[in-house]
Amino acid sequence: MMLMTSFFSKNRPAVGGYDGETHSEVCSDGDFLENTYLSEPSIVPDDVKEIMENSVRELAEIPSFRCVVNVGGTANGSLIYRRMAKEEPASDLDIYFIGRSATDDELAHMSTVVANNAQRNPRQQFTMDSMFNGQSREHFLDLNNLDSIIDAGDVNLLALPFQSAFGAVHEAQTAVLKVVMSRADGQQVWDDIVFYHTQSLSLHHGLFSEEFSSSVVSEYYHRKIEKFALKDTPEEMHEHIAQHTKMI
């Protein structure tokens, strides 16, 4: 199974803000927003990335598994910023799974694997979120059942492969796009996917100081969207991914 993250990610060395240690003494809010928040669509600390990658290696033997997706503060830059600012970071880990026709037992096992890796993390022990822990079928993106998921109104799940996904990301993205392009309402479905992806780029700024939150909203969030928004049509997105895959 190919191990990769979002197609936007680059093969880059870790920068100061990603571990939240050396960077914290010299980085201002403006530096963080300009050089870290705007650097990639998902801002995942190196230790969280290791949790995800180790979990993918263990879960690769399960035929129904394709990807694990971390969301919230471990993916949008909030955790890194709090570490940088020497604030108490949240310790919960929110995840979703992407796969093909997984059973309830398989979902529970997948969640346990991630939980064990999260507890072994030497930097910070994470606890699985009580709701978004990958065990619920309602939060599972089944690539074999995409039309039913769309018809049920759960289009937010189809944005997951385009977020902080680890595993067979290209397969998941392509599967979503092919189904969307085949539907008569495909453009509307895609517009909804783009909307949910845009929300994932937010820093959850309501949890921060008023000054910092205002700066994010007025100066940086729109720039993040302009830089990392998905393409306007599913056909354009499909071509973009195909071209990116050729370059890897």
C-alpha positions as CSV (number, residue, x, y, z in Angstrom):
1,M,0.0,0.0,0.0
2,M,1.4,3.4,-1.0
3,L,2.0,5.6,2.0
4,M,1.3,9.3,1.2
5,T,-0.5,12.3,2.4
6,S,-2.5,15.0,0.6
7,F,-1.4,15.7,-2.9
8,F,-0.5,19.2,-1.8
9,S,2.2,17.9,0.5
10,K,5.8,18.3,-0.5
11,N,8.9,16.3,0.5
12,R,10.3,18.9,2.9
13,P,12.5,18.7,6.0
14,A,10.8,19.4,9.3
15,V,10.7,23.1,10.0
16,G,10.8,24.8,13.4
17,G,7.0,25.1,14.0
18,Y,6.4,21.4,13.3
19,D,7.8,20.1,16.5
20,G,6.9,23.2,18.6
21,E,10.2,23.3,20.5
22,T,13.0,25.3,19.1
23,H,10.6,27.4,17.1
24,S,8.6,28.5,20.2
25,E,11.1,30.9,21.6
26,V,11.6,33.0,18.5
27,C,8.4,32.7,16.5
28,S,5.8,35.5,16.7
29,D,2.1,35.0,15.8
30,G,2.8,36.6,12.5
31,D,5.7,34.3,11.8
32,F,3.6,31.3,12.6
33,L,0.7,32.3,10.4
34,E,2.9,33.4,7.5
35,N,5.5,30.6,7.5
36,T,3.7,27.6,9.0
37,Y,-0.1,28.1,8.7
38,L,0.2,29.1,5.0
39,S,2.9,26.6,4.2
40,E,0.6,23.5,3.6
41,P,-3.1,22.7,3.7
42,S,-2.7,20.4,6.7
43,I,-0.3,21.4,9.4
44,V,0.5,18.1,11.2
45,P,3.2,17.9,13.9
46,D,5.9,15.4,13.2
47,D,5.0,13.2,16.1
48,V,1.4,13.0,15.0
49,K,2.5,12.3,11.5
50,E,4.6,9.4,12.9
51,I,1.5,8.0,14.8
52,M,-0.5,8.1,11.5
53,E,2.3,6.5,9.4
54,N,3.0,3.8,12.0
55,S,-0.7,3.0,12.1
56,V,-0.9,2.7,8.3
57,R,1.9,0.2,8.3
58,E,0.1,-1.9,10.8
59,L,-3.3,-1.6,9.2
60,A,-2.0,-2.3,5.6
61,E,-2.6,-6.0,6.1
62,I,-6.4,-5.4,6.5
63,P,-8.0,-5.6,3.0
64,S,-10.8,-3.2,3.9
65,F,-8.4,-0.5,5.1
66,R,-7.3,2.3,2.8
67,C,-6.6,5.5,4.8
68,V,-6.7,7.1,8.2
69,V,-7.5,10.8,8.4
70,N,-6.7,13.0,11.4
71,V,-8.8,16.1,11.8
72,G,-9.2,19.1,14.1
73,G,-6.3,20.5,16.1
74,T,-3.7,17.9,15.1
75,A,-4.3,18.7,11.4
76,N,-5.1,22.4,11.1
77,G,-2.2,24.0,13.0
78,S,-3.9,24.5,16.3
79,L,-1.8,22.0,18.2
80,I,1.5,23.3,16.8
81,Y,0.5,26.9,17.7
82,R,-0.4,26.0,21.2
83,R,2.9,24.1,21.7
84,M,4.8,27.1,20.2
85,A,3.0,29.5,22.6
86,K,3.6,27.2,25.6
87,E,-0.1,26.8,26.1
88,E,-1.7,23.6,27.3
89,P,-2.5,21.6,24.1
90,A,-5.5,19.4,23.7
91,S,-4.7,15.7,24.1
92,D,-7.5,14.2,22.1
93,L,-7.0,12.6,18.7
94,D,-9.9,12.9,16.2
95,I,-9.7,10.4,13.3
96,Y,-11.8,8.9,10.4
97,F,-11.2,5.8,8.4
98,I,-11.5,5.3,4.6
99,G,-11.9,1.8,3.2
100,R,-13.9,-0.7,1.4
101,S,-16.8,-2.6,3.2
102,A,-15.2,-2.8,6.6
103,T,-17.0,-4.7,9.3
104,D,-17.7,-3.3,12.7
105,D,-15.0,-5.6,14.2
106,E,-12.5,-4.3,11.7
107,L,-13.3,-0.7,12.4
108,A,-12.9,-1.4,16.2
109,H,-9.5,-3.1,15.5
110,M,-8.3,-0.2,13.3
111,S,-9.2,2.3,16.1
112,T,-7.3,0.2,18.6
113,V,-4.2,0.2,16.5
114,V,-4.2,4.0,16.2
115,A,-5.0,4.4,19.9
116,N,-2.1,2.2,20.9
117,N,0.3,4.2,18.7
118,A,-1.1,7.4,20.1
119,Q,-0.4,6.2,23.6
120,R,3.1,5.2,22.8
121,N,3.9,8.7,21.4
122,P,7.0,9.9,23.4
123,R,6.2,13.6,22.8
124,Q,2.6,13.6,24.0
125,Q,0.2,10.8,24.8
126,F,-3.0,11.3,22.9
127,T,-6.4,9.9,23.9
128,M,-8.9,8.9,21.2
129,D,-11.9,11.3,21.0
130,S,-15.0,9.7,22.4
131,M,-17.0,10.3,19.1
132,F,-14.5,10.7,16.3
133,N,-12.4,7.6,17.0
134,G,-13.0,5.7,13.8
135,Q,-15.3,3.1,15.3
136,S,-18.6,4.5,14.1
137,R,-19.9,3.3,10.8
138,E,-21.6,6.7,10.4
139,H,-18.1,8.3,10.2
140,F,-16.6,5.7,7.8
141,L,-16.1,6.6,4.2
142,D,-16.9,3.4,2.4
143,L,-15.5,3.6,-1.1
144,N,-17.7,0.8,-2.2
145,N,-20.8,2.7,-1.1
146,L,-20.3,6.3,-2.2
147,D,-23.6,6.8,-4.0
148,S,-25.5,5.8,-0.9
149,I,-23.4,8.1,1.2
150,I,-24.1,11.0,-1.1
151,D,-27.8,10.2,-1.3
152,A,-27.9,10.1,2.5
153,G,-26.6,13.7,2.7
154,D,-23.2,12.8,4.2
155,V,-21.1,14.5,1.6
156,N,-18.8,15.8,4.2
157,L,-17.2,12.3,4.4
158,L,-16.3,12.6,0.7
159,A,-13.9,15.5,1.5
160,L,-11.8,13.3,3.8
161,P,-9.4,12.0,1.1
162,F,-8.5,15.6,0.3
163,Q,-7.6,16.4,3.9
164,S,-4.9,15.1,6.2
165,A,-5.1,11.5,4.9
166,F,-2.5,8.8,5.3
167,G,-2.5,5.6,3.3
168,A,-3.8,4.9,-0.2
169,V,-4.8,8.5,-0.7
170,H,-4.6,8.5,-4.5
171,E,-7.0,5.5,-4.7
172,A,-9.5,7.1,-2.3
173,Q,-9.4,10.5,-4.1
174,T,-9.8,8.9,-7.5
175,A,-12.7,6.7,-6.3
176,V,-14.6,9.7,-5.0
177,L,-14.0,11.8,-8.1
178,K,-15.1,9.0,-10.5
179,V,-18.4,8.6,-8.7
180,V,-19.0,12.3,-8.5
181,M,-18.2,12.8,-12.2
182,S,-20.7,10.0,-13.1
183,R,-23.6,11.6,-11.3
184,A,-26.1,14.0,-12.9
185,D,-25.8,16.2,-9.8
186,G,-22.0,15.8,-9.8
187,Q,-21.1,19.4,-9.9
188,Q,-23.4,20.2,-6.9
189,V,-21.9,17.3,-4.9
190,W,-18.4,18.6,-5.8
191,D,-19.3,22.1,-4.7
192,D,-20.3,20.6,-1.3
193,I,-17.0,18.7,-1.1
194,V,-15.1,21.9,-1.8
195,F,-17.0,23.7,0.9
196,Y,-16.2,21.0,3.5
197,H,-12.6,20.9,2.4
198,T,-12.4,24.7,2.8
199,Q,-13.7,24.4,6.4
200,S,-10.9,22.0,7.2
201,L,-8.4,24.8,6.4
202,S,-9.7,26.8,9.3
203,L,-7.6,27.2,12.4
204,H,-10.6,27.0,14.8
205,H,-9.7,30.5,15.7
206,G,-12.5,30.9,18.2
207,L,-10.4,29.1,20.8
208,F,-7.6,31.7,20.7
209,S,-7.1,35.2,21.8
210,E,-9.3,37.9,20.1
211,E,-6.3,39.5,18.6
212,F,-5.0,36.3,17.1
213,S,-8.4,35.2,15.9
214,S,-9.1,38.5,14.2
215,S,-5.7,38.3,12.4
216,V,-6.5,34.8,11.1
217,V,-9.9,35.9,9.8
218,S,-9.0,39.2,8.3
219,E,-5.5,38.4,6.9
220,Y,-4.7,34.7,6.6
221,Y,-7.7,32.4,6.2
222,H,-8.7,33.8,2.8
223,R,-5.1,33.4,1.6
224,K,-5.0,29.8,2.8
225,I,-8.2,29.1,0.8
226,E,-6.8,30.8,-2.3
227,K,-3.6,28.8,-2.1
228,F,-5.0,25.3,-1.3
229,A,-8.7,25.2,-2.4
230,L,-9.7,22.3,-4.5
231,K,-10.3,22.8,-8.2
232,D,-13.6,24.3,-9.4
233,T,-14.8,21.1,-11.1
234,P,-14.3,17.4,-10.4
235,E,-12.9,17.0,-13.9
236,E,-10.2,19.6,-13.2
237,M,-9.4,18.0,-9.9
238,H,-9.1,14.6,-11.5
239,E,-6.6,15.9,-14.0
240,H,-4.7,17.8,-11.3
241,I,-4.3,14.6,-9.3
242,A,-3.3,12.6,-12.3
243,Q,-0.6,15.1,-13.2
244,H,0.6,15.3,-9.5
245,T,0.8,11.5,-9.3
246,K,3.1,11.4,-12.4
247,M,5.5,13.7,-10.7
248,I,5.9,11.6,-7.5
